[in-house]
Amino acid sequence: MKIGFDAKRIVHNHTGLGSYGRTLVNALSALNTADEWRLYVADMGDEQLRRQVEARDNVAFVTPAQPLPLNGKLGMAARWRSRGIVADLKADGVELFHGLSGELPVGLKAAGIRSVVTIHDLIFLRHPEYYHWWDVMLYRRKFLRTLQEADRIIAISECTKRDILHYGQFPEDRIDIVYQSCGTRFAHHADETVCLKIHAEYNLPSRYILNVGTVEERKNVLLAVKALRHLPDEMSLVIVGRPTRYAEEIRRYVREQGLQQRVLMLHGVPNDALPAIYQMAEAFVYPSRYEGFGIPIIEGIQSGLPVVAATGSCLEEAGGPWSLYVDPDDDRAMADAIIRAIDERDERVAKSREYVRRFENADVARQVIDEYHKVLSLP
């Protein structure tokens, strides 16, 4: 097969959609070395991210056949990605195009190119209050347009599949759930010397619970901050992620409650430091109000941490039955669950590690290959 990918996020996004694309492409290219995997990008993006795509003879980055003009390049890149790319795909003999981040270019069907799209979430429709109204309108339009082009849809959770059926007109028998692929680097124990170095470099507390993810309102990490009031004084919270305006709300609460010595907020932490930061924690908390999946939960489990997350979306699918789940507005329940999770750590982690093996590379890659075969076998 000759498969094309929308690889914009692979070379531009450090986490989330970028991680999904890089992990999946690496798994696919290792599994089926006879196939050709072409990663289409308007520009080559971040070299560090590109290097995370494993170099193999059957993997290649592809830029527009006609170089984009420097004047107005950003707009031209968006136009190429949404329409112009189709001519390049056809010229390259691509049989199937996979939109890795919920979008497909216009004109695929007319060009006779089969397609699969991965839809991660429809939070912009389920919770539009977290978005600017213009973005909601733009994302909705892209979503509906993608439904018209797609031959099959991969939903990364049962929750996302329900949302696709609720907000769009698409045959249910052409939507399959393929859980998000997760690498295994967090499962490898960091060297003790490395841990000590990182502990000192980031001035980490002696005992802490951990949260990783963009510090935004939807992620609801303030619930974990509030839970500290019900936890032992020696227990701290470390929050790792890119801050938004919501971060100031957290800082204000921390000041008002006198929790400055118990809350540490970090951003710009390199990927190489994250496994050690995970592994030195006592528990992982993820009180997000709504997610398409929840990869940080799996990373926490792989790191040997018990997990406490919020009810209301798909987090039970990611964390499995041996993680604990609480109402996203109940800080007392969050604190009680953290204490319970730490007390029962060994059993919960062992059972949870067994559960998350279903998300690790090879099995997910095979499921995606099956999706490609379903599409290419259509009359």
C-alpha positions as CSV (number, residue, x, y, z in Angstrom):
1,M,0.0,0.0,0.0
2,K,1.0,3.6,-0.5
3,I,-0.6,5.6,2.4
4,G,-0.5,9.3,2.8
5,F,-0.9,11.1,6.2
6,D,-1.9,14.6,7.2
7,A,1.4,15.1,9.2
8,K,1.0,18.8,10.2
9,R,0.6,17.9,13.9
10,I,3.5,15.4,13.7
11,V,6.0,18.2,13.0
12,H,4.4,21.0,15.0
13,N,2.7,19.6,18.2
14,H,4.8,18.4,21.0
15,T,2.0,16.5,22.8
16,G,-1.6,15.4,22.1
17,L,-2.3,15.1,18.4
18,G,1.4,15.3,17.6
19,S,2.2,12.4,19.9
20,Y,-0.7,10.4,18.5
21,G,0.6,10.8,14.9
22,R,4.3,10.1,15.7
23,T,3.5,7.0,17.8
24,L,1.1,5.6,15.2
25,V,3.4,6.1,12.2
26,N,6.3,4.5,14.0
27,A,4.2,1.5,14.9
28,L,2.7,1.2,11.4
29,S,6.1,1.5,9.6
30,A,7.6,-1.1,11.9
31,L,4.7,-3.5,11.4
32,N,4.4,-3.4,7.6
33,T,7.8,-2.6,6.1
34,A,6.7,-3.4,2.6
35,D,4.2,-0.6,2.5
36,E,5.1,3.1,1.8
37,W,4.2,5.8,4.3
38,R,4.2,9.4,3.1
39,L,3.9,12.2,5.6
40,Y,2.5,15.3,3.9
41,V,3.5,18.7,5.5
42,A,3.3,22.3,4.3
43,D,6.7,22.8,5.9
44,M,9.2,20.6,7.8
45,G,8.3,22.1,11.2
46,D,10.3,21.3,14.3
47,E,13.5,19.2,13.7
48,Q,13.3,17.7,17.2
49,L,9.7,16.5,16.5
50,R,10.7,15.1,13.1
51,R,13.5,13.1,14.6
52,Q,10.9,11.3,16.8
53,V,9.6,9.7,13.6
54,E,11.9,6.7,13.3
55,A,14.0,6.7,10.1
56,R,13.0,3.9,7.9
57,D,13.3,3.4,4.1
58,N,9.5,3.2,3.8
59,V,8.8,6.5,5.6
60,A,9.2,9.9,3.9
61,F,8.2,13.5,4.6
62,V,6.6,15.2,1.6
63,T,6.2,18.9,1.0
64,P,4.1,20.6,-1.7
65,A,5.1,19.9,-5.2
66,Q,4.9,23.6,-5.9
67,P,6.8,25.5,-3.2
68,L,4.5,27.9,-1.2
69,P,5.3,31.6,-1.7
70,L,6.9,33.3,1.3
71,N,4.4,36.1,1.1
72,G,1.3,34.9,2.8
73,K,2.8,31.5,3.4
74,L,0.6,30.7,6.5
75,G,-2.6,31.2,4.5
76,M,-1.3,29.3,1.5
77,A,-0.2,26.4,3.7
78,A,-3.7,26.2,5.2
79,R,-5.2,26.3,1.7
80,W,-2.9,23.6,0.5
81,R,-3.7,21.4,3.4
82,S,-7.4,21.7,3.0
83,R,-7.6,21.5,-0.8
84,G,-4.4,21.7,-2.8
85,I,-2.8,18.6,-1.3
86,V,-5.2,16.4,-3.2
87,A,-3.4,17.1,-6.5
88,D,-0.1,16.1,-4.9
89,L,-1.6,12.9,-3.5
90,K,-3.0,11.9,-6.9
91,A,0.3,12.7,-8.6
92,D,2.2,10.6,-6.1
93,G,-0.2,7.6,-6.6
94,V,-1.4,7.6,-3.0
95,E,-4.1,5.0,-2.6
96,L,-5.4,6.0,0.8
97,F,-5.2,9.2,2.9
98,H,-5.4,9.2,6.7
99,G,-6.4,12.4,8.4
100,L,-4.7,12.0,11.8
101,S,-6.3,15.0,13.5
102,G,-10.0,15.0,12.6
103,E,-9.8,16.7,9.2
104,L,-9.7,15.6,5.6
105,P,-9.1,17.8,2.5
106,V,-11.9,18.7,0.1
107,G,-11.8,16.7,-3.1
108,L,-10.5,13.3,-2.0
109,K,-13.6,11.5,-3.2
110,A,-13.7,13.3,-6.5
111,A,-10.1,12.4,-7.1
112,G,-10.8,8.7,-6.3
113,I,-8.6,8.6,-3.2
114,R,-9.9,6.5,-0.4
115,S,-9.8,8.0,3.1
116,V,-9.8,7.3,6.9
117,V,-10.0,10.0,9.5
118,T,-9.2,9.8,13.2
119,I,-11.6,11.9,15.3
120,H,-10.2,12.5,18.8
121,D,-13.0,14.5,20.3
122,L,-15.9,16.9,19.6
123,I,-15.4,19.0,22.7
124,F,-16.0,22.1,20.7
125,L,-19.6,20.9,20.2
126,R,-20.1,19.2,23.5
127,H,-18.7,22.1,25.5
128,P,-18.6,25.2,23.3
129,E,-18.2,27.4,26.4
130,Y,-14.5,26.5,26.4
131,Y,-14.0,28.0,22.9
132,H,-14.3,31.3,21.1
133,W,-17.6,31.3,19.1
134,W,-15.7,31.8,15.9
135,D,-13.6,28.7,16.5
136,V,-16.7,26.7,17.3
137,M,-18.2,27.7,13.9
138,L,-15.0,27.0,12.0
139,Y,-14.4,23.6,13.7
140,R,-18.0,22.6,13.2
141,R,-17.8,23.4,9.5
142,K,-14.6,21.3,9.1
143,F,-16.2,18.4,11.0
144,L,-19.3,18.3,8.7
145,R,-17.1,18.7,5.6
146,T,-14.9,15.8,6.8
147,L,-17.9,13.6,7.2
148,Q,-18.7,14.1,3.5
149,E,-15.2,13.0,2.4
150,A,-14.5,10.1,4.8
151,D,-14.9,6.5,3.8
152,R,-14.4,5.3,7.4
153,I,-13.9,7.0,10.8
154,I,-11.7,5.9,13.6
155,A,-13.0,7.1,16.9
156,I,-10.5,7.0,19.7
157,S,-13.1,6.1,22.4
158,E,-16.7,5.0,22.8
159,C,-17.4,8.5,24.1
160,T,-16.1,10.1,20.9
161,K,-18.1,7.6,18.8
162,R,-21.3,8.6,20.6
163,D,-20.5,12.3,20.0
164,I,-19.9,11.7,16.3
165,L,-23.3,10.0,16.0
166,H,-25.0,12.7,18.0
167,Y,-23.6,15.7,16.1
168,G,-23.2,14.3,12.6
169,Q,-24.9,12.2,10.0
170,F,-22.6,9.3,9.4
171,P,-23.3,5.5,9.1
172,E,-22.5,3.8,12.5
173,D,-21.2,0.7,10.7
174,R,-18.5,2.9,9.2
175,I,-17.2,4.1,12.5
176,D,-14.8,1.8,14.5
177,I,-13.2,2.4,17.9
178,V,-9.5,2.1,17.8
179,Y,-8.1,3.3,21.1
180,Q,-5.3,5.8,20.9
181,S,-1.8,4.2,20.6
182,C,0.5,4.9,23.5
183,G,4.2,4.3,23.5
184,T,6.0,2.5,26.2
185,R,8.8,4.9,27.2
186,F,7.0,5.7,30.5
187,A,7.1,2.0,31.4
188,H,10.9,2.0,31.5
189,H,12.2,3.0,35.0
190,A,14.4,6.1,35.0
191,D,17.9,5.7,36.4
192,E,18.2,6.8,40.1
193,T,21.0,9.3,39.2
194,V,18.7,10.9,36.6
195,C,15.9,11.0,39.1
196,L,18.0,12.8,41.7
197,K,19.3,15.3,39.1
198,I,15.8,16.1,37.9
199,H,14.4,16.3,41.5
200,A,17.0,18.9,42.3
201,E,16.8,20.8,39.0
202,Y,13.0,21.3,39.4
203,N,13.1,21.6,43.2
204,L,10.4,18.9,43.5
205,P,8.8,18.3,46.8
206,S,9.7,15.2,48.8
207,R,6.1,13.9,48.5
208,Y,3.8,14.9,45.7
209,I,0.9,13.9,43.5
210,L,1.2,14.8,39.8
211,N,-0.9,16.3,37.1
212,V,0.3,16.6,33.5
213,G,-1.6,18.5,30.7
214,T,-2.4,22.0,29.4
215,V,-3.4,24.2,32.4
216,E,-6.8,25.2,31.0
217,E,-10.3,25.5,32.5
218,R,-11.6,22.3,30.9
219,K,-8.8,20.2,32.5
220,N,-10.1,21.3,35.9
221,V,-6.8,20.9,37.9
222,L,-8.1,23.4,40.4
223,L,-10.1,20.5,41.9
224,A,-6.8,18.8,42.8
225,V,-5.5,22.0,44.3
226,K,-8.6,22.2,46.5
227,A,-8.2,18.6,47.5
228,L,-4.9,19.5,49.1
229,R,-6.8,21.1,52.0
230,H,-8.0,17.6,52.9
231,L,-4.6,15.9,52.5
232,P,-1.7,15.6,54.9
233,D,0.4,18.8,55.1
234,E,3.5,17.1,53.7
235,M,1.7,16.2,50.5
236,S,2.2,18.6,47.6
237,L,0.8,18.9,44.0
238,V,3.1,19.3,41.0
239,I,1.3,20.6,37.8
240,V,3.2,20.2,34.5
241,G,1.8,21.8,31.4
242,R,1.5,24.9,29.2
243,P,-0.3,27.6,31.2
244,T,-3.4,29.6,29.9
245,R,-5.3,32.3,31.6
246,Y,-6.8,29.6,33.9
247,A,-3.4,29.2,35.5
248,E,-3.8,32.6,37.1
249,E,-7.0,31.5,38.7
250,I,-5.1,28.6,40.2
251,R,-2.3,30.9,41.4
252,R,-4.9,33.3,43.0
253,Y,-6.6,30.4,44.9
254,V,-3.2,29.1,46.0
255,R,-2.3,32.5,47.5
256,E,-5.7,33.0,49.1
257,Q,-5.5,29.5,50.8
258,G,-1.8,29.8,51.8
259,L,-0.8,26.8,49.7
260,Q,2.2,28.4,48.0
261,Q,4.6,25.8,49.5
262,R,2.4,22.9,48.4
263,V,1.7,23.7,44.7
264,L,4.5,23.7,42.1
265,M,3.6,24.7,38.5
266,L,6.1,23.8,35.8
267,H,6.0,24.4,32.1
268,G,8.5,23.9,29.3
269,V,9.6,20.6,30.8
270,P,11.4,18.6,28.1
271,N,10.1,15.2,27.2
272,D,13.2,13.5,28.5
273,A,12.5,14.7,32.0
274,L,8.9,13.7,32.2
275,P,9.3,10.0,33.0
276,A,11.4,10.7,36.1
277,I,8.9,13.3,37.2
278,Y,6.1,10.8,36.9
279,Q,8.0,8.0,38.6
280,M,8.9,10.1,41.7
281,A,5.2,11.0,42.3
282,E,2.9,9.0,44.6
283,A,-0.2,9.3,42.5
284,F,-1.5,10.8,39.3
285,V,-4.6,13.0,39.2
286,Y,-6.6,14.0,36.1
287,P,-9.8,15.7,37.0
288,S,-10.6,16.9,33.5
289,R,-14.3,17.6,32.8
290,Y,-14.2,16.3,29.3
291,E,-11.7,14.4,27.1
292,G,-11.6,12.4,23.9
293,F,-9.4,9.9,25.6
294,G,-6.7,10.7,28.2
295,I,-3.2,9.6,27.3
296,P,-1.6,11.1,30.5
297,I,-3.6,8.6,32.5
298,I,-1.9,5.7,30.7
299,E,1.5,7.4,31.1
300,G,0.8,7.6,34.8
301,I,-0.1,3.9,35.0
302,Q,2.9,2.9,33.0
303,S,5.0,4.9,35.4
304,G,3.8,2.9,38.3
305,L,1.3,5.4,39.7
306,P,-2.3,4.8,40.9
307,V,-4.7,7.2,39.1
308,V,-7.6,9.4,40.3
309,A,-9.6,10.9,37.5
310,A,-13.0,12.6,36.9
311,T,-16.3,11.1,35.8
312,G,-18.3,12.5,32.9
313,S,-16.4,11.6,29.7
314,C,-14.1,8.8,28.6
315,L,-11.5,8.7,31.3
316,E,-12.9,5.4,32.7
317,E,-12.1,3.9,29.2
318,A,-8.5,5.1,29.5
319,G,-7.8,4.2,33.1
320,G,-9.8,1.0,33.5
321,P,-11.6,-0.4,36.5
322,W,-8.6,-0.2,38.9
323,S,-8.3,3.5,38.7
324,L,-10.6,5.7,40.8
325,Y,-13.1,8.3,39.5
326,V,-14.8,11.2,41.3
327,D,-17.3,13.9,40.5
328,P,-15.4,16.8,38.9
329,D,-16.7,19.3,41.5
330,D,-16.1,17.2,44.7
331,D,-12.7,18.1,46.2
332,R,-13.4,16.0,49.3
333,A,-14.1,12.9,47.2
334,M,-10.9,13.7,45.2
335,A,-8.8,13.8,48.4
336,D,-10.4,10.6,49.8
337,A,-9.7,8.8,46.5
338,I,-6.1,10.0,46.5
339,I,-5.5,8.6,50.0
340,R,-7.2,5.3,49.0
341,A,-5.2,5.1,45.8
342,I,-1.9,5.5,47.6
343,D,-2.9,3.0,50.3
344,E,-3.8,0.4,47.7
345,R,-1.1,1.4,45.3
346,D,0.6,-2.0,44.6
347,E,-2.6,-3.9,43.6
348,R,-4.1,-1.0,41.7
349,V,-1.0,-0.4,39.7
350,A,-0.4,-4.0,38.9
351,K,-4.0,-4.5,37.6
352,S,-4.0,-1.2,35.8
353,R,-0.8,-2.0,34.0
354,E,-2.4,-5.2,32.7
355,Y,-5.4,-3.2,31.5
356,V,-3.4,-0.5,29.6
357,R,-1.4,-3.0,27.6
358,R,-4.3,-2.9,25.0
359,F,-3.2,0.6,24.1
360,E,0.5,-0.1,23.4
361,N,1.8,0.1,19.9
362,A,1.6,-3.2,18.0
363,D,-2.1,-4.1,18.7
364,V,-3.3,-0.6,17.8
365,A,-1.2,-0.6,14.6
366,R,-2.8,-3.8,13.5
367,Q,-6.2,-2.5,14.1
368,V,-5.5,0.6,11.9
369,I,-4.1,-1.6,9.2
370,D,-7.4,-3.5,9.3
371,E,-9.2,-0.2,8.8
372,Y,-7.1,0.5,5.7
373,H,-7.9,-2.9,4.2
374,K,-11.7,-2.3,4.9
375,V,-11.5,0.9,3.0
376,L,-9.4,-0.4,0.1
377,S,-11.7,-3.4,-0.4
378,L,-14.7,-1.2,-1.0
379,P,-16.2,-1.5,-4.4
